[in-house]
């Protein structure tokens, strides 16, 4: 069974492999082993720390196969983006240019460099091994972070954001970077992307334009990709929309990728959260019950040791959380413990409510 847990120093070899092979670059996982070790150690310290408000904490999660012990993915949360240096993005603005004499009043789309996202909690470093089939593991890896936030509200800001990869071609060339960034840096996108450290380096403010960029003056290819996710980021984009994230007025300062934001209180993992009591169920009984159940994110946080899995549960909260031994072992829970449960595909439930159907098997549109 696949489950999500906090990363630890014993995972260093597997995390180093992910850092070196992941595309696009994972800013949360440095290529240098010593720097990576320091990052994982910071994560371990962050999970152990008593936190009353978000600061420099960094939380690294991994996706593990309980049978083999192999790691198949990683994702992270930055408690306060740009804690030591501002976090930069372009803000979408509309500037008015008007002349009473000429009877002209035009609203012009412009991009202004901003660090207003600084200090906000950020979802980052999402990676899934390409060998995994289907989307379920990706949903688990990505949304487990919101399950952790739901259980540890003081550690994070009331609003969180995520920055997704912007459009690039088959050679990794970004039309927006070629139109803007290259003019100022004179370097390839990939080189500056790695050096930026996740968009929190002072050289961004030193080199990038401080005055608004008028979008109509950009090449058409650059205009078309503003706020659009790359095809490799579409799954992550859809998963976050499912969670309740929405495109905001910001785009990435390098490739114009979308910035998604969510009010934590309105996110699925908080607003739709159910506390259920675990009770044991045999594997054979679990298989027979699947036909009348649907998939839930199920998480535990016993003694701060966070775990999250996908499990088939009955719709009725009163039925509790009947879990087979593999799920109980992955979560580290036993009969009578309480777990957090959120239906994986909330859109299906919303459609059911609108149409008045029961849809007991959770079949989507």
C-alpha positions as CSV (number, residue, x, y, z in Angstrom):
1,X,0.0,0.0,0.0
2,X,1.2,3.5,-0.9
3,X,1.2,6.0,2.0
4,X,2.5,9.5,2.6
5,X,4.8,10.2,5.6
6,X,7.4,12.9,6.6
7,X,10.7,12.5,4.9
8,X,13.7,11.6,7.0
9,X,17.5,11.5,6.7
10,X,17.4,7.7,6.0
11,X,15.6,8.6,2.8
12,X,18.6,10.7,1.6
13,X,19.7,8.4,-1.2
14,X,16.3,8.1,-2.7
15,X,15.7,11.9,-2.4
16,X,19.0,12.6,-4.0
17,X,18.0,10.4,-7.0
18,X,14.7,12.3,-7.3
19,X,16.5,15.7,-7.1
20,X,18.8,14.8,-9.9
21,X,16.3,13.2,-12.2
22,X,13.1,15.2,-11.6
23,X,11.9,17.4,-14.4
24,X,11.1,20.2,-13.9
25,X,13.7,21.1,-11.3
26,X,12.6,20.5,-7.7
27,X,13.7,23.7,-5.8
28,X,12.9,22.0,-2.6
29,X,15.5,19.3,-3.2
30,X,19.0,20.7,-3.9
31,X,21.3,18.7,-6.1
32,X,24.2,19.1,-3.7
33,X,24.1,16.2,-1.2
34,X,25.2,18.3,1.8
35,X,22.7,21.0,1.0
36,X,20.0,18.3,0.5
37,X,20.9,16.7,3.9
38,X,20.6,20.1,5.6
39,X,17.2,20.5,3.9
40,X,15.9,17.1,5.1
41,X,17.3,17.8,8.6
42,X,15.4,21.1,8.6
43,X,12.2,19.2,7.8
44,X,12.8,16.7,10.6
45,X,13.3,19.6,13.0
46,X,10.2,21.4,11.7
47,X,7.9,18.4,12.2
48,X,9.2,18.0,15.8
49,X,9.1,21.7,16.7
50,X,6.4,23.3,18.8
51,X,5.1,26.0,16.5
52,X,2.7,28.8,17.3
53,X,2.9,30.7,14.0
54,X,4.6,30.0,10.6
55,X,8.3,30.9,10.2
56,X,11.3,29.3,8.6
57,X,9.8,25.8,8.9
58,X,10.0,23.4,5.9
59,X,8.0,20.2,5.7
60,X,9.1,17.4,3.3
61,X,6.8,14.5,2.6
62,X,7.5,11.3,0.7
63,X,5.3,8.6,-0.9
64,X,6.3,5.1,0.2
65,X,5.3,1.7,-0.9
66,X,4.6,-0.1,2.4
67,X,5.5,-3.5,0.9
68,X,8.8,-2.7,-0.7
69,X,9.9,0.4,1.2
70,X,10.6,2.1,-2.1
71,X,9.9,5.9,-2.4
72,X,7.8,6.9,-5.4
73,X,7.3,10.6,-4.8
74,X,7.8,13.7,-2.8
75,X,6.1,17.0,-2.0
76,X,6.7,19.8,0.5
77,X,5.2,22.8,2.3
78,X,7.1,26.0,2.9
79,X,5.6,27.5,6.0
80,X,6.4,31.1,4.9
81,X,7.6,31.7,1.4
82,X,10.5,34.1,1.2
83,X,11.1,34.0,4.9
84,X,14.8,35.1,4.5
85,X,14.4,36.9,1.1
86,X,11.3,38.2,-0.7
87,X,9.3,35.8,-2.9
88,X,8.9,37.4,-6.3
89,X,6.1,37.1,-8.9
90,X,4.5,39.2,-11.5
91,X,1.2,40.8,-10.6
92,X,-1.5,41.2,-13.3
93,X,-2.5,44.8,-13.3
94,X,-4.8,46.9,-15.5
95,X,-3.4,50.4,-16.1
96,X,-5.7,53.2,-17.4
97,X,-4.4,55.5,-20.1
98,X,-6.8,58.2,-20.9
99,X,-7.0,61.6,-22.7
100,X,-10.1,63.8,-22.5
101,X,-8.8,65.8,-25.5
102,X,-8.5,62.8,-27.7
103,X,-11.6,61.0,-26.2
104,X,-9.3,58.0,-25.4
105,X,-9.8,55.8,-22.4
106,X,-7.9,52.5,-22.6
107,X,-7.3,49.8,-20.0
108,X,-3.9,48.2,-20.7
109,X,-2.9,44.8,-19.3
110,X,0.5,45.1,-17.5
111,X,2.7,42.9,-15.4
112,X,4.3,44.5,-12.3
113,X,7.0,42.8,-10.2
114,X,5.6,42.0,-6.7
115,X,6.6,40.4,-3.5
116,X,3.1,40.4,-2.0
117,X,3.2,36.5,-1.7
118,X,6.1,36.8,0.8
119,X,5.2,35.2,4.1
120,X,2.3,33.1,2.8
121,X,2.5,29.3,3.1
122,X,3.4,27.6,-0.2
123,X,2.9,24.1,-1.6
124,X,6.1,23.2,-3.5
125,X,8.3,20.4,-4.7
126,X,5.6,18.0,-6.1
127,X,7.1,15.0,-7.9
128,X,5.7,11.5,-8.8
129,X,7.7,8.7,-10.2
130,X,6.7,8.3,-13.9
131,X,6.5,4.5,-13.4
132,X,3.3,4.9,-11.3
133,X,0.1,4.2,-13.3
134,X,-3.1,6.2,-12.9
135,X,-3.7,9.5,-11.0
136,X,-4.6,8.2,-7.6
137,X,-1.0,8.3,-6.3
138,X,-0.6,11.8,-7.5
139,X,-3.8,12.9,-5.7
140,X,-2.5,11.3,-2.5
141,X,0.9,12.8,-2.7
142,X,-0.3,16.3,-3.5
143,X,-3.3,16.5,-1.2
144,X,-1.8,14.8,1.8
145,X,-0.1,18.2,2.4
146,X,-3.5,19.8,2.8
147,X,-4.5,17.0,5.2
148,X,-1.4,17.9,7.3
149,X,-2.3,21.6,7.2
150,X,-5.9,20.8,8.3
151,X,-4.5,19.0,11.3
152,X,-1.9,21.7,12.2
153,X,-3.5,25.0,11.5
154,X,-1.1,27.1,13.6
155,X,1.9,26.1,11.6
156,X,0.5,27.8,8.4
157,X,-1.1,31.0,7.1
158,X,-4.8,31.2,6.5
159,X,-4.2,31.4,2.8
160,X,-1.8,29.1,0.9
161,X,-0.5,29.3,-2.7
162,X,1.2,27.1,-5.3
163,X,3.3,28.0,-8.3
164,X,3.0,25.7,-11.3
165,X,5.3,25.2,-14.3
166,X,4.6,27.6,-17.2
167,X,4.4,26.5,-20.9
168,X,7.7,25.4,-22.5
169,X,8.3,23.7,-25.8
170,X,9.7,20.2,-26.4
171,X,13.2,21.6,-25.9
172,X,12.4,23.2,-22.6
173,X,12.3,26.7,-24.1
174,X,9.8,29.1,-22.4
175,X,8.2,31.7,-24.8
176,X,7.8,34.1,-22.0
177,X,11.4,33.8,-20.8
178,X,12.6,34.4,-24.3
179,X,10.5,37.5,-24.6
180,X,11.3,38.9,-21.1
181,X,13.8,37.1,-18.9
182,X,16.5,36.5,-21.5
183,X,16.5,40.2,-22.3
184,X,17.6,41.1,-18.8
185,X,19.7,38.0,-17.8
186,X,21.2,37.0,-21.1
187,X,21.1,33.4,-20.0
188,X,19.0,30.2,-20.6
189,X,15.9,29.7,-18.6
190,X,17.0,26.5,-17.0
191,X,20.2,28.0,-15.6
192,X,18.5,31.0,-13.9
193,X,15.6,28.7,-12.8
194,X,18.0,26.6,-10.7
195,X,19.9,29.7,-9.4
196,X,16.6,31.4,-8.3
197,X,16.1,29.0,-5.4
198,X,12.4,29.0,-5.9
199,X,12.0,32.7,-6.7
200,X,13.5,34.1,-3.5
201,X,16.9,35.6,-4.5
202,X,17.8,39.3,-4.4
203,X,19.3,39.1,-7.9
204,X,15.7,38.9,-9.2
205,X,15.0,42.4,-8.0
206,X,18.4,43.6,-9.1
207,X,18.1,42.4,-12.7
208,X,14.4,42.0,-13.6
209,X,12.5,45.2,-14.6
210,X,11.1,47.2,-11.8
211,X,8.6,49.1,-14.1
212,X,5.4,47.6,-15.4
213,X,5.7,45.4,-18.5
214,X,2.9,46.3,-21.0
215,X,1.5,43.0,-22.2
216,X,0.4,44.2,-25.7
217,X,4.1,45.0,-26.4
218,X,5.1,41.4,-25.8
219,X,5.3,38.9,-28.7
220,X,2.1,37.0,-29.3
221,X,3.7,33.7,-28.3
222,X,4.5,35.2,-24.8
223,X,1.1,36.7,-24.4
224,X,-0.6,33.3,-25.2
225,X,1.1,31.5,-22.3
226,X,0.4,34.0,-19.5
227,X,-1.0,32.0,-16.6
228,X,-1.2,28.8,-18.5
229,X,0.2,25.5,-17.0
230,X,2.6,23.4,-19.0
231,X,1.2,20.1,-20.2
232,X,3.4,18.3,-17.6
233,X,1.7,20.4,-14.9
234,X,-1.9,19.8,-16.0
235,X,-2.4,16.9,-13.5
236,X,-1.1,19.0,-10.6
237,X,-3.3,21.8,-11.8
238,X,-6.4,19.7,-11.8
239,X,-5.6,18.2,-8.4
240,X,-5.3,21.6,-6.8
241,X,-8.5,22.8,-8.5
242,X,-10.2,19.7,-6.9
243,X,-8.8,20.8,-3.5
244,X,-10.3,24.3,-3.9
245,X,-7.4,26.3,-5.3
246,X,-8.1,29.0,-7.8
247,X,-6.0,31.0,-10.3
248,X,-4.9,34.3,-8.7
249,X,-3.8,37.6,-10.2
250,X,-0.1,36.5,-10.1
251,X,2.1,34.6,-12.6
252,X,5.6,33.3,-12.3
253,X,8.2,35.9,-12.9
254,X,10.3,33.6,-15.2
255,X,7.9,31.5,-17.3
256,X,4.5,33.1,-16.5
257,X,3.1,29.9,-15.0
258,X,-0.1,30.2,-13.0
259,X,-0.1,31.0,-9.3
260,X,-3.0,29.2,-7.5
261,X,-4.3,30.3,-4.1
262,X,-6.7,28.8,-1.6
263,X,-8.3,29.9,1.6
264,X,-7.5,27.1,4.0
265,X,-10.9,27.3,5.7
266,X,-12.6,26.7,2.3
267,X,-10.3,24.0,1.0
268,X,-11.8,20.5,0.7
269,X,-9.5,19.0,3.3
270,X,-10.7,21.4,5.9
271,X,-14.3,22.2,4.9
272,X,-15.2,18.6,4.0
273,X,-13.2,17.0,6.8
274,X,-14.8,14.2,8.8
275,X,-13.4,12.7,12.1
276,X,-14.1,8.9,12.0
277,X,-13.4,6.1,14.4
278,X,-11.3,3.2,13.1
279,X,-12.5,-0.3,13.4
280,X,-10.8,-3.4,12.1
281,X,-12.0,-5.2,9.0
282,X,-10.7,-8.3,7.3
283,X,-9.2,-8.1,3.9
284,X,-11.9,-10.2,2.4
285,X,-14.6,-8.1,4.0
286,X,-12.8,-4.9,2.8
287,X,-13.0,-6.2,-0.8
288,X,-16.7,-7.1,-0.6
289,X,-17.5,-3.6,0.9
290,X,-15.7,-1.7,-1.9
291,X,-18.8,-1.8,-4.2
292,X,-20.8,0.3,-1.8
293,X,-17.9,2.6,-0.8
294,X,-15.8,5.4,-2.4
295,X,-12.3,6.6,-2.1
296,X,-11.2,8.8,0.8
297,X,-8.1,10.5,1.9
298,X,-7.5,9.2,5.4
299,X,-4.8,10.6,7.7
300,X,-3.5,10.1,11.2
301,X,-1.3,12.3,13.3
302,X,-0.6,10.2,16.4
303,X,2.1,11.9,18.5
304,X,2.9,14.1,15.5
305,X,3.8,11.2,13.3
306,X,1.7,12.1,10.3
307,X,0.5,9.5,7.8
308,X,-2.0,9.6,4.9
309,X,-3.4,6.9,2.7
310,X,-6.3,6.3,0.2
311,X,-9.0,3.9,1.4
312,X,-12.4,2.8,0.4
313,X,-14.9,3.9,3.0
314,X,-18.7,3.9,3.4
315,X,-20.4,7.2,2.7
316,X,-22.1,7.4,6.1
317,X,-20.0,9.0,8.7
318,X,-21.7,6.8,11.4
319,X,-20.2,3.8,9.7
320,X,-16.8,5.0,10.9
321,X,-13.5,4.0,9.2
322,X,-13.4,0.2,8.5
323,X,-9.8,-0.3,7.6
324,X,-7.9,-3.5,6.6
325,X,-4.6,-4.4,8.3
326,X,-2.5,-2.8,5.5
327,X,-4.2,0.5,5.9
328,X,-4.1,0.4,9.7
329,X,-0.4,-0.4,9.6
330,X,0.4,2.4,7.2
331,X,-1.5,4.9,9.3
332,X,-0.1,3.5,12.6
333,X,-3.6,3.2,14.1
334,X,-5.6,0.6,15.7
335,X,-9.2,-0.2,16.6
336,X,-10.8,2.8,18.3
337,X,-8.4,5.5,17.1
338,X,-9.7,8.6,15.3
339,X,-8.7,9.5,11.8
340,X,-9.4,12.4,9.5
341,X,-11.3,11.5,6.3
342,X,-12.0,13.5,3.1
343,X,-13.7,12.2,0.0
344,X,-11.1,12.2,-2.7
345,X,-13.3,13.5,-5.6
346,X,-15.5,16.1,-4.1
347,X,-16.8,17.2,-7.6
348,X,-18.6,13.9,-7.8
349,X,-20.4,14.6,-4.6
350,X,-21.3,18.1,-5.7
351,X,-22.8,16.8,-8.9
352,X,-24.7,14.2,-7.0
353,X,-26.2,16.9,-4.7
354,X,-27.2,19.1,-7.7
355,X,-28.9,16.2,-9.6
356,X,-30.4,14.5,-6.5
357,X,-28.8,11.1,-7.3
358,X,-27.2,8.8,-4.8
359,X,-24.2,7.6,-6.9
360,X,-23.2,5.0,-4.2
361,X,-20.1,3.9,-6.2
362,X,-18.6,7.3,-6.5
363,X,-18.5,7.1,-10.3
364,X,-17.5,10.5,-11.8
365,X,-18.9,12.3,-14.8
